[in-house]
Amino acid sequence: MIEIERKFLLKSTSFKDIAQKKTKISQGYLNSNPERAVRVRIKGEKGFITIKGRSNDSGTSRFEWEKEIDIKEAQALLQLCEKGVIQKTRYEVTVGDHMYEIDEFYGENEGLIVAEIELSDEHEKFQKPDWLGKEVTGDSKFYNSQLSKHPFRNW
């Protein structure tokens, strides 16, 4: 239940040419406190509720618990969320032995594209494709919970 990931900006959108999957996502926060964020998400035709704890000092790992819920429940819970529901498309791209999840944001976060890669430990080696840009792991302004309050458009 510990999530280990690194996060990057992108240099280009060429990843779209090799994406194996893309899914629309709507997500909101019942609680966006960094100590215990509670997220509601609709991903495609499925609903989820997720609790995330505070990140470690490097920003690479934190507690994460997620459970699939009925989509109608997720839709109802989204109505209770804090202001700033996030809309994005998630692309899944395999590079070497790893899957990159790349989020292209819309609405107030239009123009932001962020790639995440989950790892089995903080020092695991992975391939960095040409379209991968600056690393932003640990920069809290790129956390979805913060993008919901302080959108990219206002930076």
CORTA-V544529 format. One record per residue. N is the residue number from 1. RES is the residue in one letter. SS is DSSP state (2 for helix, 1 for strand, 0 for the rest). NEAR is the number of other ideal C-beta (glycine too) atoms within 12 Angstrom. Layout:
n:N res:RES ss:SS near:NEAR
n:N res:RES ss:SS near:NEAR
This chain:
n:1 res:M ss:0 near:14
n:2 res:I ss:1 near:19
n:3 res:E ss:1 near:27
n:4 res:I ss:1 near:27
n:5 res:E ss:1 near:36
n:6 res:R ss:1 near:35
n:7 res:K ss:1 near:37
n:8 res:F ss:1 near:30
n:9 res:L ss:1 near:26
n:10 res:L ss:1 near:31
n:11 res:K ss:0 near:16
n:12 res:S ss:0 near:16
n:13 res:T ss:0 near:19
n:14 res:S ss:2 near:18
n:15 res:F ss:2 near:33
n:16 res:K ss:2 near:19
n:17 res:D ss:2 near:13
n:18 res:I ss:2 near:19
n:19 res:A ss:0 near:26
n:20 res:Q ss:0 near:18
n:21 res:K ss:1 near:19
n:22 res:K ss:1 near:21
n:23 res:T ss:1 near:23
n:24 res:K ss:1 near:22
n:25 res:I ss:1 near:35
n:26 res:S ss:1 near:35
n:27 res:Q ss:1 near:41
n:28 res:G ss:1 near:36
n:29 res:Y ss:1 near:34
n:30 res:L ss:1 near:27
n:31 res:N ss:1 near:24
n:32 res:S ss:0 near:30
n:33 res:N ss:0 near:19
n:34 res:P ss:0 near:22
n:35 res:E ss:0 near:15
n:36 res:R ss:1 near:20
n:37 res:A ss:1 near:36
n:38 res:V ss:1 near:29
n:39 res:R ss:1 near:40
n:40 res:V ss:1 near:41
n:41 res:R ss:1 near:42
n:42 res:I ss:1 near:34
n:43 res:K ss:1 near:31
n:44 res:G ss:0 near:19
n:45 res:E ss:0 near:16
n:46 res:K ss:1 near:23
n:47 res:G ss:1 near:28
n:48 res:F ss:1 near:29
n:49 res:I ss:1 near:33
n:50 res:T ss:1 near:33
n:51 res:I ss:1 near:27
n:52 res:K ss:1 near:32
n:53 res:G ss:1 near:22
n:54 res:R ss:0 near:20
n:55 res:S ss:0 near:30
n:56 res:N ss:0 near:17
n:57 res:D ss:0 near:11
n:58 res:S ss:0 near:18
n:59 res:G ss:0 near:25
n:60 res:T ss:0 near:27
n:61 res:S ss:1 near:27
n:62 res:R ss:1 near:31
n:63 res:F ss:1 near:20
n:64 res:E ss:1 near:24
n:65 res:W ss:1 near:18
n:66 res:E ss:1 near:22
n:67 res:K ss:1 near:19
n:68 res:E ss:1 near:18
n:69 res:I ss:1 near:22
n:70 res:D ss:0 near:17
n:71 res:I ss:2 near:21
n:72 res:K ss:2 near:14
n:73 res:E ss:2 near:20
n:74 res:A ss:2 near:32
n:75 res:Q ss:2 near:21
n:76 res:A ss:2 near:18
n:77 res:L ss:2 near:29
n:78 res:L ss:2 near:31
n:79 res:Q ss:0 near:17
n:80 res:L ss:0 near:18
n:81 res:C ss:0 near:30
n:82 res:E ss:0 near:25
n:83 res:K ss:0 near:16
n:84 res:G ss:0 near:28
n:85 res:V ss:0 near:35
n:86 res:I ss:1 near:42
n:87 res:Q ss:1 near:28
n:88 res:K ss:1 near:35
n:89 res:T ss:1 near:30
n:90 res:R ss:1 near:34
n:91 res:Y ss:1 near:31
n:92 res:E ss:1 near:27
n:93 res:V ss:1 near:30
n:94 res:T ss:1 near:20
n:95 res:V ss:1 near:24
n:96 res:G ss:0 near:14
n:97 res:D ss:0 near:14
n:98 res:H ss:1 near:25
n:99 res:M ss:1 near:24
n:100 res:Y ss:1 near:36
n:101 res:E ss:1 near:34
n:102 res:I ss:1 near:40
n:103 res:D ss:1 near:38
n:104 res:E ss:1 near:29
n:105 res:F ss:1 near:32
n:106 res:Y ss:0 near:23
n:107 res:G ss:2 near:21
n:108 res:E ss:2 near:22
n:109 res:N ss:2 near:33
n:110 res:E ss:0 near:18
n:111 res:G ss:0 near:20
n:112 res:L ss:0 near:33
n:113 res:I ss:1 near:35
n:114 res:V ss:1 near:38
n:115 res:A ss:1 near:40
n:116 res:E ss:1 near:35
n:117 res:I ss:1 near:33
n:118 res:E ss:1 near:26
n:119 res:L ss:0 near:24
n:120 res:S ss:0 near:17
n:121 res:D ss:0 near:14
n:122 res:E ss:0 near:23
n:123 res:H ss:0 near:12
n:124 res:E ss:0 near:18
n:125 res:K ss:0 near:14
n:126 res:F ss:0 near:27
n:127 res:Q ss:0 near:17
n:128 res:K ss:0 near:20
n:129 res:P ss:0 near:25
n:130 res:D ss:0 near:14
n:131 res:W ss:0 near:25
n:132 res:L ss:1 near:29
n:133 res:G ss:1 near:22
n:134 res:K ss:1 near:17
n:135 res:E ss:1 near:23
n:136 res:V ss:0 near:27
n:137 res:T ss:0 near:29
n:138 res:G ss:0 near:22
n:139 res:D ss:0 near:21
n:140 res:S ss:2 near:21
n:141 res:K ss:2 near:24
n:142 res:F ss:2 near:32
n:143 res:Y ss:0 near:33
n:144 res:N ss:2 near:41
n:145 res:S ss:2 near:37
n:146 res:Q ss:2 near:27
n:147 res:L ss:2 near:39
n:148 res:S ss:0 near:34
n:149 res:K ss:0 near:27
n:150 res:H ss:0 near:22
n:151 res:P ss:0 near:26
n:152 res:F ss:2 near:29
n:153 res:R ss:2 near:15
n:154 res:N ss:2 near:15
n:155 res:W ss:0 near:14
